[in-house]
Amino acid sequence: MASAVLPQKRVLAEAGSRQNIPSTPSTAKRHKADIFSSSPAARFPGSQKDPRAKPGSSQPKSAFESEVLEKLSQDISDLKRSNAERDQAWERPPVVDFAPQRDSLCFQAIDAEEGTLHGGKATVKLFGVSEQGHSVLLHVTDFKHYLYLPAPPLFKAQDTAAFKAYLETQIASHQPVIHSIAMCPRENIYGFNGNKQSPFLKITVTDPKFIGKVRSSIENGEADWKGMWKTREHGVMTYDNIQYVLRFMVDCSIQGMAWVEAPASKYKLIPERSRQSNCQIEAEVCYLDLMAHKPDGEWAKMAPLRILSFDIECAGRKGIFPEANQDPVIQIANIVTKYGDKKPFVRNVFCLDTTSSIVATQVLEFEKEDKMLAAWQQFLIKVDPDIIIGYNIANFDFPYLLDRAKHLKVNGFEYWSRIPSVPSRVRDTNFSSKQIGNRDTKETNTNGRLQLDLLQLVQRDHHLRSYTLNSVCAHFLGEQKEDVHHTMITELFNGTAESRRRLALYCLKDAYLPQRLMDKLSCLENYTEMARVTGVPFNFLLSRGQQIKFVSQLFRKALEQKLVIPNLKSQKSDDQYEGATVIEPTRGYYDVPIATLDFASLYPSIIQAHNLCYTTLLDKKLIEPFGLKRDEDYIVTPNGDYFVTAKQRKGLLAQILEELLSARKQAKRELAQETDPFRKAVLNGRQLALKISANSV
């Protein structure tokens, strides 16, 4: 099948590197594939036609039609029997017989963000899906942000009230900033000090928005009560600098993509007039009453997440890459699948102008582009996806749709999230990591809904010669896009209902291929397990580098052992790390057996063997006061650093690694015995996430 490269959609050329390279109209667009069955959905008057109401197309069928769509239509009866979702029904199953005094509210939390409730009270919003497929927003209240400050030698517990009042005057806010100050024993994670705790001040703020101001005031010496901190040289050190949502997840033992539960009678439903979301269930609970389930055993399951894969086509001008202020969106193809089901329950194409019917697919026709875009936004809200996927949607589809709707003045189009009052906006951002380097990209908020751009995932996880959809699908799936060249798109659109049908098939397959890729590469399972293992929200994995994953694990372990982490300022250095020595093989033919050795978990094993950690780093001056003996109580590394042995203290990093590697062995044992394909995918994703996390410490 010929390669279909659509400049109207893709901004990638056939590049030999992993970088985004702007393409010319003669180069590339990305694309996708596969569709599902027919049945009328909620109609937009005058805009949609029932695909069963028109005679079939006179065009010869493509392989995609005959091998996928027709097969799908033959399986509709099976789909209806096995799938909880009704075929082509957009809405979620209704909430029936749900009573807060009797029923607990249990769901898989897929997203978390800061929020407010009851006129400004700070909360953490947990978005998720219940086992019954209901969308949930739970406002978790009363959790307060805090930091630590070493107490000066002369500071007494009875001084906390006076220091609190002093801090308030120094910060000079129009509202109370400090909620409380408590004196508590803690230990600095950085450096071995004989396993002794010292007094710290736990400063808790009334609202997380104040934490930065309080921290900077203290560090800059503006809160030097009675001159107790004046002797400090490089400013005053504060501890535990971590953002509010992550602090909440660490303290409440909530891991990314884990199941949480609000027990019956412990939570309250939000009245209809006060609801902030379009979720089916919206409630509030105090963080002290919230239960977090560790994602093992029964709780390693996945909720029936709704996954929307979509693709757009634009009618561009010859030789010019589409511009939202001039070139119309002519088709939007959508495929919605429930996690755990092999076949999608919604398959449709929103088409500008008349389009011949497509087997097992809803064709919705519109005379005007603005009406089509408005209808698609309503479809998005009604079908209520938990995850939106596509190929290059972050840099093309999302921005183009929003810019085009703005140009056409389509009111309300930008409201895609689960918070109706929060519009989706595109902003330029930058992602940087040692693995893929520095890359400029775009980011669109869809609060409460996850996004997976398969282009970005493939670029991160696989080194390929080309990242066009055609090339990627050929490599992983052994198939390609529909045989429509990008230069034909405008011509096909300006033709007949039959030619627009051919274009709709092309668009439809481009909406199906990301779903196929995601399933083939187990992207959702792998990233879910990475979120669970590292304890960060799912969206952190896509927008942040490796460091935040390790920081999350470090804070969790530090909390268990009452360790605090200093807010060290990053210092730039010209020093470069030297990689491991790689010995070139002596190539040739050998007529005797050649043995090769592979050291399992090399770097983690070195850290464990030598007890290397922040907590075991030893100041040479402390050897004599602590009465330590070389090799028995401490070791000296080849570059002259000192670390105490496990006899004195087992390093925090060694403990984290021991747990990760032990959990990986357990996951591999379960994987070997598991027979359910979805459970196997989850377990395999888990053992891979554990391996990557261990090697990243």
C-alpha positions, 0 to 999 in steps of 0.5 A, a space after each residue: 500500500 502506498 505511503 500517505 503523507 499528509 502535510 495537512 496534519 504532520 509536521 514531521 519529515 522522514 528524519 534520521 534523528 529523534 528531533 521534530 523537523 518541520 516538513 514542507 508540504 511535500 513531506 509528511 503528516 502522521 496517520 492512524 487506523 481502524 474503526 468499529 460498528 454502526 448504530 445511530 447516536 445522539 443526533 444533531 438535527 440536520 447535521 447527521 445521517 444514519 449510516 444505514 439509511 443510505 445505499 452502499 458506496 459504489 467504490 471498490 473496497 479498500 483492505 481497511 474496509 473489507 478486513 476491519 470495518 466489515 469484520 467489525 459489523 459482523 461482530 456487532 452482536 458479539 460486541 453487544 453481548 460482551 461490552 458493557 457499552 452499547 454500540 454507538 451510544 455516546 453517554 456513559 452508563 447512568 448512576 443507579 441506586 447510589 447512596 453515600 450513607 451506604 456505599 463507599 466511593 471507590 475509583 481509580 484516580 487518573 489525574 490530580 490537581 490543585 483546586 478550591 472549594 467553598 469560596 476558596 478553601 484549598 483542595 486536591 482534585 482527584 479525577 477518576 473512574 469507578 469500576 462501574 464506568 462512572 466518572 468521578 471528581 473527589 475534592 480532598 479537603 483540609 490537607 495543608 502544605 508545609 516546610 521544615 526549618 532547623 530550630 536554632 539552639 536557643 529556640 524553645 517549644 514555647 517560642 513557636 507562638 511568638 515566632 508564628 506572630 513574627 512571621 505573619 508580620 514579616 510576610 505582611 499578607 492581607 490574610 493569615 498565612 501561617 496555620 501552625 508551627 510545631 517543633 519536632 525531631 527530624 534528621 537531615 538526609 544529607 550526610 551521616 551524623 551518627 543517626 541522631 535527630 535534631 529539633 526542626 520547626 514544621 511550618 504549615 501554611 493556610 494555603 499552598 499558594 503561600 508556601 513559596 513566599 514563606 520559604 523565600 522570606 526565611 531563606 533570604 533572612 527576612 524572618 530572623 526572629 531575635 537574631 537567632 539565624 544571623 550566624 548562618 553564612 549562605 542564607 538559611 536552609 529550608 527543607 522539603 521543597 516539593 509541590 503541593 499535589 505531590 506532597 499530598 500524595 506522598 503523605 497520604 500514600 497515594 500512588 499514581 493511577 492507584 485506586 482510592 476509596 472514600 468510605 460510606 458516610 465519610 464523604 458528602 456529595 456536592 449539590 448540583 448547584 455547587 458542582 464544578 465538573 461535568 463528572 457523574 459523581 462529584 463529592 468531597 472528603 477530608 484527607 484523613 478519611 481517604 483510603 489509598 489502596 496499594 496497587 498490588 493483587 486485586 488493586 492492580 486492576 484497571 478501571 474501564 477507562 474510555 479512550 478516544 482516538 481522533 484525527 483531523 483532515 484539513 483542505 490545504 492550498 497547493 504547496 502550502 502547509 495548512 494555516 488555521 486562519 485560512 484552511 478549513 477542517 473538513 473531517 474529524 474521525 473518532 474511535 472510542 474504546 473501553 479499556 479491556 475491550 478489543 473493539 471500539 463501541 463508537 466509530 464516527 466521522 464528522 464530515 463537511 459536505 455530503 459523504 457516502 456511507 461507510 460500513 459499521 461507521 456513523 457519518 455525520 454531515 454538516 453544511 458549515 464548518 463552524 456547526 461541525 466544530 461545535 457538534 464535535 465539541 459536544 460529542 467530546 463532552 458527551 462521550 466523556 473520554 478519560 484518555 485522548 490519544 492520537 498521532 502528533 495531536 499535541 503539536 498539530 491537532 489540538 492547536 489547529 482545532 482551537 485556532 480554527 474555532 477561534 477564527 470562526 468564532 465558535 462559541 464554547 468550542 475551547 471547553 474540552 476539560 472536565 471542568 466546564 469553567 476552565 477552557 483548554 489553552 495551548 501554550 509553548 513549552 519545552 521538554 528536556 532530558 538526557 535521553 532525548 535532549 531538548 525539544 520545543 513542543 506545545 501543551 494543551 490542558 484538558 483537566 481531568 482527561 489524560 493525553 497520550 500523543 503516540 508520536 511523542 511516546 514512540 520518540 521517547 521509547 524507540 530509536 527509529 529512522 523515521 517517525 512518520 505514522 506510516 513508517 512507525 506503523 509499518 515497523 510495529 504493525 506491519 501495515 500502513 495508512 490508506 492509499 491517499 496522497 496528501 496532494 489529493 486531499 483537497 481534490 477529493 474533498 471538492 469532488 463527490 460524496 463518493 470521493 469524500 467517502 474515500 477521504 473519510 476512510 483515510 481519516 478514519 484509519 488514521 484515527 484507528 492506528 494510534 489505538 493499534 499502536 498503543 495496544 501493540 506497544 502496551 503504552 497505557 499499561 507501561 506508563 500506568 505501572 511507571 506512575 504506580 511504581 514511582 508514585 507520581 501522577 500520570 501526566 508527570 511522566 509525559 511532561 517531566 523528566 526522570 528526576 521527579 520520579 526519583 524525587 517522589 520515591 525519595 520523599 516517600 522513603 524519607 517520610 517513613 524514617 523522619 528524614 528531611 531533604 534540604 532545599 539545595 540550590 542547583 550549582 552549575 558545573 563544567 565537570 562532565 560525567 565519564 561513562 563506563 568503559 566499553 571494551 571493543 570485541 575482537 571480531 572474527 570466527 571462533 571454533 570454541 565456545 565464547 562465554 559472555 557475562 552480563 551483570 544483573 542490575 549493575 549500577 543498583 548492585 554497586 550502590 547496594 554493595 557499597 552502601 552509597 547514599 546521601 544518608 551514608 556520606 561521611 565527613 572525614 572530620 567525624 571519623 574520630 569523634 564517632 570512633 569509626 574503623 576503616 572497612 568495618 565502619 566506613 569505606 573510602 571510594 577511589 575518588 576519596 569519598 567516605 561512606 559508612 557501612 550498613 553496620 552503622 546505617 543502611 543507606 536510603 537508596 539501598 533500601 529503595 533499590 532492594 524494594 524495587 528489585 524485590 518487587 520486580 522479581 515478584 512481578 516476573 513470577 506472577 507474570 509467568 503464571 498469569 493467563 489473562 492477556 490484559 493482566 499479563 500486559 499490566 504485570 509486564 508493564 510493572 516489571 519494566 517500570 521497576 527495572 527502569 526505576 531501579 536503573 535510574 536511582 
